[in-house]
């Protein structure tokens, strides 16, 4: 039976986290994990909603030690909580601050010790690091719901470790330097879970416990983190960060995911920060499987031991941590040597009057119009064969009129894809990772239809 260590830091006095109360060593982390594991309630399923990233990590590790499973749903809405309760009737909620969630709650706000110096003693004797069976279910993650109802997927400890170690090698985090990982994405999201929590545990890095969102907060957290610094973020956060015009602290690497990175934004980030920007590709179903440096190539490169194949009209990923083979929700063009092109989500492909496009392409053209801060196309479901559903779009574009936006779109896309209607809004209801779940777009469409009906009356 194979197993993997909970952490790979070589010494007990190595730094593992930059927490609310100061710097935290591996020894303190392991003490917190063991203390929490001993007092967790009896239910086997843990809904970990700790806001502090370090406390979230302690919760995940304590659940692993106690052979419990961390549940990571995409949202905490009442309906999602009802689905979680049906999925796991014994679930309890691990919190580090009060939450309005209709589930049994167990609070943990352990106060980590403060490390007085960053010059850790690296001559300490070997220390006791828990070994976790590779086949143990570490987490159950749920799809985001951007294309429908969330679906649960089990993740083994061995699979997660294999995935983040491949990521660490690809990003150059195993070169002996201790990287500081600052993330704008929540740890409950698959990208944040892998790239801000597990990546730190399995690469000897230091995670920031903070969850900065606004540009000033991102700059503040970066400034207090030791170099080299890795910023784990999204295109939305990067776009807003650059637009804020702040003095961005020196950063050594940027990693982005959750949405396609516009090439012009990637170029702007690298020019402003003077660091390489990498995108990581994956899904809730597969975890991360490929990367690319967006300013240098449009091709994605698979992690080692992973393969893509076409069967039954779909592309399947398999090997390494993707077991069993999983169908991909995207349109991929397979190339040689483990490389591929991404052409958008299968569910995003649309056909109007015999012409094909994708929501991703249309979104890119809308957001590329000067003055557009944010925008998204939406194709409602066909009610029946007798009705024609119109393509809609929503945009945040202060100072621009609808007619001007439509004229700019006609310069960029075929006339059959011009949205009817194009709705101007103050903001779009994106979640904390910058995604627009389909139910949020449905709600916008319904609200606009009701508004139109009331005006007609």
N, C-alpha and C positions, 0 to 999 in steps of 0.2 A: 504494500500500500504506500503510494508516494504522498509526500507532504511538502509544504512550502512554509518558510518562516513568516511570521506576522510583519516583521520589519527586517530590512537588510542593512541598516546602519551598523558599522563594525564595532562601535563602542557604546557603552551604556551612557556615557556623558556627552555623546554627540547631540547636537540640537535637532529636534524634530518639528517643532512648531513655534510660531510667533503668536502668542495668545494675548487675550485681553489683559492678563496680569503679568505679562513678561515672557521671556523666552523659556521654552519647555524642552527638557532633555528626553531622550528615549527612556531612561530609567523612570522618570516621572510619568511618562505616557503609559508604560507597562504597569506601573502601580495603579494608575487610574483605571486602566482596563480591567485589571484583576478585581479591584474593589467594586466596580460597577457590575461585572459579571456575577459576582457573588450575591448581589441583592436584586437582580432583575426579577420581575414578576414571573409566574409560571407559564404564561402563554408562550407558544413557540414563535409567533410572528410579531415582529417589532416594526411599528411605523415610526421611523426615525425622522422627526421634524426639527431637530436641533438647529437653531439659526447659526450659532457659532460653529465654524468649520472644524475646529479642534474637538469640540464636544461631540459633534457628529461623528468624527473619526473614532473617538473613544467608544461611542455607542455601537458603531459597526463592528469594531474589534471585540468588544465585550460580548456582543451577540454571537460572534464566531466562536469565542471560547466556550460559551454556554450552549453551543449547538442550537442557536436560534437563527431565524431568517429575517433579514432586514427587508422590509417592503418599501419600494420607492415609486410611488405613483406620480403622474405628471402634474397633478394639481391637488389642492386640499378642499375642493368644493364639496358641499354637502352630498351631492350625487356621487362624486368619486368616493367619498368616505362610505357611502352605503354600498358601493360596489366592493370596496376593500373589505368591509364587514361580511358581506356575503362570501367573498373569496376565502377569508380567514376569520371565522367566528371567534377565535381565541386571541385576536390581535389586541395589543395595547400600544399606546402612543408614548414614545420617549421624547420628552420636551426639556428645553433649558429655559423656557419662559412660558407663561400661560398662553394657551391656544384655544380658540373657539372651535374645538373639534369634538363631535359627539362620540367619543371613544374613551375608554378608561385611560387615564394619563398617569405616567410615572415621571417625576421630575428629577433631573440630575444636573447640578450646577457645580460640580467639583471644582475646587479652587486650586489650580496648579501652583507649584512652587516657582518662584522667580529665580532665574539663573543670573547670578551677579556678573558673570563675565562670559564673553563669547569665545574665550580661549579654553576650549574643553580639554580635559585630560585624556589623551588618546593612548595612554599606556596602561589603562585599567585592564583588569583581568576579564576573561570571557564572562558574559552574562547570560542569563536564562531567557531566551526568546521562545515564545510558544510556537510550536509547529502545528499547522492546520492541515488536516487531510485534504488532498487535492480535490476529491470528489464531493466534499461537503458543500451544500448549497449555501452560498454566502448571502445572496440577495435575490429578490424577485423584482424586476423592473417592469414598468408598464410603458407601452408606446404612448406618444404624446397626445394622441387623439386629433392630430392635425388633419387626418383623412378619415376619421370615423371614431368608433368606440375603442378605448384603450384595451390592449391585449397584454396579458402577463407573460413574462419570459424568465425562466430560472437561469441563474448565473452561478457556476461552481467557483470555489476559491481558486482552484488550479487554472481554470480558464481565464479568470480575471488577472491572475498573476502573470500568466503567459502574455496576455494582451498588453499590460502596462510595461512589462519588461521590454517587449519589442518596441513600444513607443519610446521608452527611455533611451534605448540604443539608437533609434532613428533620429532622435532629437539631440544626441550627443550629451546626455545627462550622466553618462557613466564614465566620464573622463577624470574622475577623482575630485572635481570641484563640488562644493556643496551649494546647489542652486536654491534660491528663494522662489517659491511658487506663489504668485498673487493671482487670484481668480475673481472675475466679475460674475461668474455663473454659480448657481447654487449647487451644493454638494449632492442634493437629491436627484439632480438630472444626470443622465448617463455620462455625458461629456464631463460635467463637473466631478462626478463620482470617480471616474477613471483618471482624469487629468489633473485634478487638484488635491485628491485625497490618496487614492491608491498609488498614484505615480510618486508621491512623496514617500510613502511607506516602502516602496520597492526600488527606489533609486538613491536612497541616502540624502534626499532633499529636505528642505524645510518648508512646511506649508504655513501660509498666513491664515489665521483664524477668521480674518475679516471677510466681508462680502460687499466690497465697494460697488456702487452702481453709478453715481454721478461722477463727472470728470474730476472735480476737485477731490472727491474721496479716493478715486483711483490714484491720483497723483500723490496724495498724502500717504497711502499705504505703500506705494512703490518707494517713496522717499525713506520710509522707516525700515524697509527690508534691505538686508545685506546683498551685495552683488556676488556672483552673477544673478540676474533677475529674469524669471520667466513669467510673462503675462499671459494667462489663459483667459480668453475672452471671445467675443462674437463680433461679426461685422457691424451690428447696430451700435454696440458700445464703442468700437473704434471710430465709427463715423462721427458720433457725438463728441468723443474725446478730441479728435482733431479739430472739429468745428469750434470747440470752446476757446481755443487760442491760449491755453495755459502753457506754462513751462513744464513739460513732461520730464520727470526724472529719468536718468539714463536707464535703459532697459536692454537686456542682452539677447532676448529671444521673444517672439510673439507667436502664440498658437491660437488659431481660430477654428470654430466649428459652429454647428446648429443651423447655418444658412450659407448659401453660396457666397463667396467673396467676390465682389465686383473687381475686375482687374485694375481699374483706375484707383480704387480705394487701397488695394494692396500696394500699388506703386506709391501712393501718397503716404502710407504708413511707413514703408521702408525709407522713403526720402526724409521724412520728418524725424523718425526715431533712429535712423542709421543702423538698423538691425534686420536680420532676416525674419520674414514672416512665413510661417507654415500653416497650411490648412490640414486638418485631419478629417478623414471620411469614415463614416460608419453608420450604424443604426442601433436602435434599442435591441433589435433581434440579434445582431451579429457582434455588437460592440465595435470598437475601432478596428479598421482593417487596412487603411492606406493613408498616405500623406502626399503632399506636393508643396513645393515652393512656388506660390502662385505667380510671382513676377517673372519666373524663369520658364515655366512650362504649364500647359493645360492638361498634361497627362498626370494621372495618379499612379503611385507605385505601391503595390501590395506589401504588407509585412511578410517576413520570411515564413515559409511553410503554408501559406494560404494560397488557394487557387480559386479561379472563377471559371464556370462552365455554363453552357447554354443547354437547357433541357425543357421540354414542354412549353416552348415559347417564352421562357423566363431565364434570367441569369441567376445562378446559384453560387453562393460562397461556401467554401468548405476547407477543412484542414486547421491545424494549430488549435486555437481556442474556439473555433466555430464548429461545434459538434452537437447534433448532426448537421448536415448541410442545410443551409437556410436560403430561401428565395429572397432576392433583393426587390425592394419596392421602386427602384430607379431603373431608368433606361441606360444601360452601360454598353459601350463599344469596346470589345476586348482587343487588345494589341499584344505584342510579343513581350516576353521577359517580365511577366507579372505587372504589366501596365494596362491602363484602360482610360477611356474618356467617359465623362459623366454628361448625359444629355437631359437630365431632369427626372422628376418622379413620374412613374408610369401613370399614377392617378392624376397627374397634372397635364397630361397630353389632351389636347382638345382638337376637335374636327368640326369646322364650320364651313358649310358650302363647299365641301371637298378640299378645303385648305387646312393644313395642320400647323399647330404651334404648341407651345407649352406655357403654363402659368408662370413658370420661372423666367422664361424669356420675356414675356410681357411685363412682368414685374421689374425686370432689369431695365427695360426701355422706359417705363414710367418713372422709376427712381433716378434715371440718368438725366431727366429734364431739369435744367437749372431752376432753382426755386422750390423743387419738391424735396421735402424733408423725409417723408415716408409715404409709401403707397403699396397697394396690393390689389390684384385682380381676383375675381371670385366667380366661379361658374356654379350656380345652384343646380341641384338635381332636377332632371326632367320629371314633371308631375305625371305625364302620360304622353302617348304618341301624338295626341291631337294638339299639344301645346308646344310652342317653341320657347325655350328658356334663353333669356338674354344674358350675355356676359356683362358682369358689373365690375366696377373698380372704385376703390376708396383711396383718397389722397389727403395728405397733410401738406399744404402748400400756402403758407401765409402770404397774402399780397397778390396771389394769382387768381384769376377768374376761371370758371369752368370752361368757357369758350376758348380761352388762351391755352389751357391744358389740352383740350381736345385737338386744337390745331397743331400743337407740338407733337402729340401722339400720331397724328396722320402723317407726319414727316418721318415717323420711325417704324410704324407697323401697318400691315395690310388693313384696308378699310373694313373687312369683315370682322376684325377683332377689336374695332373701336367699341369701348364699353357703353352700354345703354342701361342704366345711367352711369355717370361718373360723379361720385358724391364727395364733396369736400368736408373734412372733419378737422377738429382741433387736435386729435391724436387717434392712434389705432390701439386697440386693446391687446397689445402684445404681452406675453408672459415674461417671467424673469430671465428667460434665455433668449428673448427676442422673437420667439415664434408666435404665429397667429393660428391658434387651434381652429379647426373647421367650425366648431360650434360657436366660436366668437364671431366668425364671419357670417354664419347663418343668422345670428342675433342682429348683426348690423343690417343685413339684407332685409330681415323681417321688420325691423324698426323703420327702415326707409320706406318699405311698402306700405306700412300702416300710416306713416306720415303723408304719403302720397294719396292714400285713400281718403284720409280725413280732409285734405285740401280739396279733393274732388267733390266731396259731399258739401 
